[in-house]
Amino acid sequence: MKKTYIIFIILMIFISSSYANEAKDIIEKVLDRDDGTTEIGRVRLSTCAVIKKGKKIVCKSSPRVKVMELIRKDYGPNEKDHKTVTIIIEPAGEKGIGFLQYDYEQKNKETDQWLYLSALGKVKRIVSGNENEPKTGSFFGSELSYEDMEKRHIDDYTYQLLGRETYAKRPCFVIESTPVKERAAKSNYSKSLDWVDQERHMILKSILFNRQGKKFKKIYFGKIKEISNIFVPMQIAVLNLETGRRTLMSYEKIALNVTVDDDFLTQRTLTDGAFRKSCLKKYQAAY
């Protein structure tokens, strides 16, 4: 009886390890999925407090809306380093506020983020309180945090394949990701659940848990559109379960794999209004 029990335990460990390896392989395919070498997009960011009305979640009052121009370019031999600049063009009172982000493939090199407040004429680097604390604050006042905007590193998490489900009429893997000790100290999340499209290798839904292990946010990736043989979620909905607020991030226009100058993806774009305006005019012609 004892021998049988030991064999059972060894078998369970083997199965658990196999599921973990499979889950990691799936997430690696998600992170390696082709999303274009460059991206130019006009994005509408709409945020409001919500209530449940029947089976639907709706805004309690008129949402706060921002329209932005987003430009991204990939770098490096594997195109896993990213530079992204986002500039608000509406409303008029916030025009020129900008956000610059550099993501790196190198595991121990953290994402660099800068915020430019046009009214103050100053660039502020976004950092955590200390190296063992997560970043605080939100992306342009939305329910997306600065951490949500960062590139994910495959080895920052352990993975488990929890099962297979149909979501949004698509066959999906359900995968649990848990940050390793070093990452957990710098994250606002204790784990996440992701519904990964089995065929297209893209996440369709995520549930994020706070540091106390409670459900914190739900993120939905919808209105999938094929552009230049690349599948793009044209709408991302973020529901914050703690604040009762929702942000809809919707692409109004998008172009992939068009020429983007390196000079544009620098702090000069944040601070030099004339330079920014002339460059944006050129990129907007790509839509």
Buried (B, 14 or more C-beta within 10 A) or exposed (E): EEEEEEEEEEEEEEEEEEBBEBBBEBBEEBEEBEBBBBBBBBBBBBBBEBEEEEEEEEBEEEBBEBBBBBBBBBBEEEBBBBBBBBBBBEEEEBBBBBBBBBBBBEEEEBBBBBBBBBEEEEBEEBEBEEEEEBBEEBBBEBBBBBBBBBBEBBEBBBBBBBEEEEBEEBEBBBBBBBBEEEBBEBBBBBBBBBBBBEEBBBBBBBBBBBEEEEEBBBBBBBEBEEBEEBBBBBBBBBBBBEEBBBBBBBBEEBBBBBEBEEEBBBBEBBBEEEBBEEBBEEBBEBE
